[in-house]
Structure formats: structure tokens, C-alpha cells
Amino acid sequence: MQPEMAWLPISYDLAAGQGCYAMRMQPGAVTIAHDHDGMEEFLILEGDLVDSDGTAFGPGDFVSYEAGTHHNSSTVGGCLIAVFEWQRPTAVPVPG
């Protein structure tokens, strides 16, 4: 984690790379560009967040990124977000 960010694991399992955590970004913080192996979703609890495509989010906005997404985020005034990282279940063929 970068020094201008802090996180609090809620149900996050580090070994599995899945679960929920709260993340606080200080004013001016920018995440490192990254790819997602699984789903990443977050709820903006307070403050502002801007994605690398220019989309701006505020309190109450919910964001969902599919596996394979490449992005980074930044904040002007700081923010608190609830982050959910998970894997879609693999489809199981139904016997015919």
C-alpha cells in the first residue's frame, strides 16, 4: 500500500485475494495503474474519486470493474471507499 493510502481489512483474505476492505486515500493520492484478475467493486463513502478514463465519482456511487480491467484512480480532496474484490463463479455444464 502506498503511504498516502491506508486500508482496513473487513473480510479480506490475503491468500485468496478476495473479500472486502475499507480504503482511505489522502488528498492528491493516485493509485498505481493495475490489472484485475477478478472483479473489483467499490462504494464511495465520502469524498471524491476520479478513474483514469476521467469518470468522477462521489458519495453513494457504486463502481464495478470486470476481471481484466486495467485502470488507476486519483482523488483531489481525499476519499473513503469500501472495496469488494471477488471472482465470478465458474459455470458448471448441466448434464444433458
Secondary structure, 3 states (H helix, E strand, C coil): CCCCEEEEECCCECCCCEEEEEEEECCCCECCCEECCCEEEEEEEEECEEECCCCEECCCCEEEECCCCEECEECCCCEEEEEEEECCCCCCCCCC
